[in-house]
């Protein structure tokens, strides 16, 4: 099992679901764990379950909501299903330092920091950086209309007190368009994951993220992506 920590106050649920969907089509067993304060996936992922904590399957992705550790997830699965499911990939949506600590994330796990340049989301997300494991390499994912050097410089100014080992080769950039937001809302209303209506730049960034996570070449990732209804 490999853990991927997606850290930050920016809303990440939909992006993570789309990435997870492509990974399942590549033959990966994937769990998405929503550890955030608002737990938006409780409202986005369709289910009839009405419990404080639960695991549900959505588009072949297991989604865990309301748990404070992997041990609690294992215990729940044992009690409900009689066994613990083995995953290739566990994606952790994190916006609080306490969740980072309780899920025992280490420098061996893959780290992403996700933010827009809304000052509230940026500063609140940065608060978690103080707790990131030493020697962890962190890749930035920026949601912004235009990727300006001034924005990256401003981010590093805010984060200057934290000794973070940033991935200097890669910044994953989502130039969020109105069409992307409309496509996300359509998917939320339908309760399905489709790729119709997304901008080519959003899709390119999503596929690159999956490449980085899976370690597979672009050809295999694109083949899986094309299996999703457009």
C-alpha positions in Angstrom: 0.0 0.0 0.0 1.2 3.5 -0.9 -0.1 6.6 0.8 -0.6 9.9 -1.0 -1.1 12.9 1.2 -3.0 15.8 -0.5 -2.5 18.7 1.9 -4.1 22.1 1.9 -7.3 24.1 2.6 -8.3 24.2 -1.1 -11.3 22.1 -2.0 -9.8 18.9 -3.5 -12.6 16.3 -3.4 -13.6 16.3 -7.1 -10.0 16.4 -8.4 -9.1 13.4 -6.2 -12.1 11.4 -7.3 -11.2 12.0 -11.0 -7.6 10.9 -10.4 -8.8 7.9 -8.4 -11.2 6.9 -11.2 -8.4 6.8 -13.8 -6.2 4.8 -11.4 -8.9 2.2 -10.9 -9.2 1.9 -14.7 -5.4 1.2 -14.7 -6.1 -1.8 -12.4 -5.3 -0.1 -9.1 -7.3 -0.8 -5.9 -7.9 2.7 -4.5 -9.2 4.2 -1.3 -9.9 8.0 -0.9 -10.0 9.0 2.8 -11.7 12.3 3.5 -10.1 13.6 6.8 -11.2 17.3 6.3 -13.2 19.4 8.6 -16.2 19.8 6.2 -16.0 16.3 4.8 -17.5 17.5 1.5 -17.3 14.0 0.0 -20.2 13.0 2.4 -22.4 15.2 0.2 -20.8 14.6 -3.2 -20.4 10.8 -3.2 -23.9 9.3 -3.5 -24.9 6.8 -0.8 -27.8 5.7 1.3 -25.6 5.3 4.4 -26.4 7.7 7.2 -23.6 7.1 9.8 -21.0 9.2 11.5 -18.3 7.1 9.8 -18.6 4.7 6.9 -16.9 3.3 3.8 -18.8 3.3 0.5 -17.9 2.3 -3.0 -18.3 4.9 -5.8 -17.2 4.3 -9.4 -15.0 1.4 -8.1 -13.3 3.8 -5.6 -13.7 3.1 -1.9 -14.4 6.3 -0.1 -13.9 6.5 3.7 -15.5 9.3 5.7 -15.4 10.1 9.4 -12.3 8.1 10.4 -9.3 9.5 12.3 -6.7 6.8 11.5 -6.0 3.9 9.2 -6.3 1.6 12.2 -9.9 2.8 12.7 -10.6 2.0 9.0 -9.2 -1.5 9.4 -11.3 -2.1 12.5 -14.4 -0.9 10.7 -13.8 -3.2 7.7 -13.1 -6.1 10.0 -16.4 -5.6 11.8 -18.5 -4.8 8.8 -17.0 -7.0 6.1 -15.1 -9.6 8.0 -11.7 -8.6 6.6 -9.4 -5.7 5.9 -9.2 -4.7 2.2 -5.8 -4.4 0.7 -5.2 -1.3 -1.4 -2.6 -0.3 -3.9 -3.1 3.4 -3.3 -4.6 5.3 -0.3 -5.3 9.0 -1.1 -5.6 11.2 2.0 -7.4 14.5 1.7 -6.0 16.6 4.6 -6.6 20.2 5.7 -5.6 19.8 9.4 -2.3 19.0 11.2 -4.0 16.6 13.5 -5.1 14.4 10.6 -1.6 14.4 9.2 -0.3 13.2 12.5 -2.9 10.6 13.2 -2.6 8.9 9.8 1.1 8.5 10.5 2.3 10.1 7.3 6.1 9.9 6.9 8.7 11.1 4.5 8.3 7.8 2.7 4.8 8.8 1.7 4.0 11.0 -1.3 3.2 14.6 -0.5 1.2 17.2 -2.5 0.4 20.7 -1.4 -2.8 21.9 -3.1 -3.9 25.6 -3.0 -5.4 28.4 -4.9 -4.1 32.0 -4.2 -7.2 33.0 -2.2 -5.4 34.3 0.9 -7.6 32.5 3.4 -7.1 29.1 1.7 -3.4 29.7 1.1 -2.6 30.8 4.7 -4.8 28.1 6.3 -3.2 25.4 4.2 0.3 26.6 5.0 -0.4 26.0 8.8 -0.2 22.3 8.2 3.3 22.6 6.7 4.8 22.9 10.2 4.0 19.3 10.8 5.2 17.8 7.6 7.7 15.0 8.1 11.4 16.0 7.8 12.9 15.0 4.5 9.5 14.7 2.8 9.5 15.9 -0.8 6.5 18.0 -1.6 5.0 18.7 -5.0 2.9 21.9 -5.4 -0.5 21.8 -7.1 -1.7 25.4 -7.9 -5.2 26.3 -9.0 -4.9 29.7 -10.6 -6.1 31.4 -13.8 -2.5 32.3 -14.8 0.6 30.9 -13.3 2.6 34.0 -12.5 6.1 33.9 -11.0 4.9 36.5 -8.5 2.3 34.1 -7.1 4.9 31.4 -6.5 7.2 34.0 -4.9 4.4 35.1 -2.6 3.7 31.5 -1.6 7.3 30.9 -0.7 7.4 34.2 1.2 4.5 33.0 3.4 6.1 29.5 3.8 9.6 30.8 4.4 9.6 29.7 8.1 9.0 26.1 7.2 11.9 23.9 6.1 10.1 22.1 3.2 11.9 20.1 0.6 9.9 21.3 -2.4 10.0 19.5 -5.7 11.8 22.1 -7.8 11.2 20.3 -11.1 7.5 20.1 -11.1 4.6 22.4 -10.3 1.2 20.9 -11.3 -0.8 23.8 -12.6 -4.6 23.8 -13.0 -5.7 26.9 -14.9 -9.3 26.6 -13.7 -11.8 27.7 -16.2 -15.6 28.3 -15.9 -16.2 25.3 -18.1 -14.3 23.1 -15.6 -16.5 24.3 -12.8 -19.6 23.7 -14.8 -18.5 20.1 -15.6 -17.8 19.4 -12.0 -21.3 20.6 -11.0 -22.8 18.4 -13.7 -21.0 15.4 -12.4 -22.1 16.2 -8.8 -25.7 16.4 -9.9 -25.6 13.2 -11.9 -23.7 11.2 -9.3 -21.3 10.0 -12.0 -17.8 10.7 -13.1 -17.6 11.9 -16.7 -15.0 14.0 -18.5 -17.4 15.8 -20.8 -17.1 19.6 -20.7 -13.6 19.9 -19.1 -11.0 22.1 -20.7 -8.1 20.5 -22.3 -5.7 22.2 -19.8 -7.6 20.7 -16.8 -7.5 17.2 -18.4 -3.8 17.5 -19.2 -3.0 18.5 -15.6 -5.2 15.7 -14.2 -3.5 13.1 -16.5 0.0 14.4 -15.5 -1.0 14.0 -11.8 -2.0 10.4 -12.4 1.3 9.8 -14.3 3.2 11.1 -11.3 1.2 9.0 -8.8 1.2 5.8 -10.8 4.7 5.9 -12.2 3.2 4.8 -15.6 3.8 6.5 -18.9 1.4 8.9 -20.5 0.2 6.3 -23.0 -1.2 3.9 -20.3 -2.7 6.8 -18.4 -4.4 8.2 -21.5 -5.8 4.8 -22.4 -7.4 4.5 -19.0 -8.8 8.1 -19.3 -10.4 7.3 -22.6 -12.4 4.5 -20.9 -14.3 7.2 -19.0 -17.5 8.4 -20.6 -17.1 11.7 -22.4 
